[in-house]
Amino acid sequence: MSVKLVLLKSGEQVVSDVKELVSEDKVYGLIFDRPLKVMTDTGIYLAEEGLHNPDKLSVRLESWIALSADKQMVVPKDWIVTYVEPVKELLEMYGECTDGDSDAYQVSFTEE
């Protein structure tokens, strides 16, 4: 498997170990292993002197389907716009979040 940054038809960006789902030499979709949704914020805001646009991009990773017990998910081919190699920093973030340890990928939440 290899880690890819995937753009979905919904506009979501997901980083995951990706494997093609193939049958009789035809690709039917992708299998995501431990997918995380990529959330970005450019930090653009309105100030008295006009729009302020810092040069930095804030990135955070969130569970793609937060309440799923599954670590692998199949995505049909028609939902994939494209997939690319992630930049080094995103690859490192993904590695830190998944850590190769099955317990590191746990989602915790509080019920009210």
N, C-alpha and C positions, 0 to 999 in steps of 0.2 A: 504494500500500500504506500501511497504518498500523500502528503498533506497538500491540499489545494484550497484556494479561495474560490467559492462558487457563487455566481450571481443567479438568483432564482427569478422566475417570471413575476413573482410578487414584489420584486425589488429588494428582497432581503439578501444580505451577503452572509454566507456561512463559511467558516473555516473548519475543515475536517480531514481526517484520513479518508481518502476516497478510493473506491474500487468500482470498476465498470461491471454492471450486471449484463452478462452476455449469454445468448443462447443461439446456437447454430450460426455463429459469426455475426450476429446482429446485436447491437447495443440497445437494451430496453430501458436502462436507467442507470443511476449511480447508487451505490451503497455508501452511506455516510457512517463512519465509525467515530463515536464521541463528537458529534457536531456542536459547534458553538456559534452563536449569532454574533456578527461583528457590528458593533454600534459605534458610530463616529459623530463627532461634534466639531465643527470648524470654529466655534467660539465667536461667530459674527454677532455683534450686538449694536444697538442704536445708542449713540452718545450725543451730547449737545452739538458737537461739531460734525455730526453725520455718522455714517456707518463705520464701525471699527472692525477691521478684519485682520486678526493676528495671523502670523505665518504658521502657527502650530496647529496640528490636528490631534484632537483628543480621541483615543480609541479605548474601548472596553469590550470584553467578551462576556456574553451571557448564555445560559443554557438555551438551546434552540427550541426544544419542546420541554419546558421546565418540569412538568409533572410526569413525564414518561419514565418508566423503569427500564426501558430499552436503551441500550448503548449503540445499537446499529439500527439505521432507518433506511428504507428504500425510497428513492425519489424517482418518479417516472421521467423519462427522457424529455418529454414535452414541457416539463417544468424547469428545465435547465436552460438558461440563456447562454452561459459560457462558464468555463472554469480555467483558472490561471494559477501560476506559481505565486504564492504570497511573498511579500517583501520580508526580508530577514527579521525585522523587529516583530512582525505579526507571527511569524513562524516560532520565534522564541517565546512570545506570549502564550501561544497555543501549547507549546511544550511544557511551560510552567504550569498551566491550568490542568493539563491532562497528566503530566508527570510520568506517564507510562505505568502508573499505579491505578488499579481499578478503584480503590477507595478514594483517590484524589478527585474523581469525577462525580462525587456525590453532591446532590442538591439538598440544601436544608432550608426549611421554611417554618414559620410560626403560624399556627392557626388561631384565629381570634373568634 
